[in-house]
Amino acid sequence: MGVMGIGGMMGFGGMMYGSRAGSGWWIVGAVLQFLFLLLVLGGGYLAVRRLLNATESSDPAIEELRRAYARGDISDEEFETRRERLE
């Protein structure tokens, strides 16, 4: 009888867990896991955005210089000289 959970102290639930089994504690656990997942995903999103923004230059003069170089308006040497001056 004890193996099947009928009678004895080590049954499958019943009086062993009392009123906690149906009180909704699983909802609290699910919400906490969801919040943790949001925190991890939000942190990853912010890290990726920061890395992508770090690779782009915020100086409009350097951006214009790069565009002129890409169009072929200036030579390699002129690009390097102007870039060194701007930086």
Buried (B, 14 or more C-beta within 10 A) or exposed (E): EEEEEEEEEEBEEEEEEEEEEEEEEEEEEEEEEEEEEEEEEEEEEEEEEEEEEEEEEEEEEBEEBEEBBEEEEBEEEEBEEBBEEEE
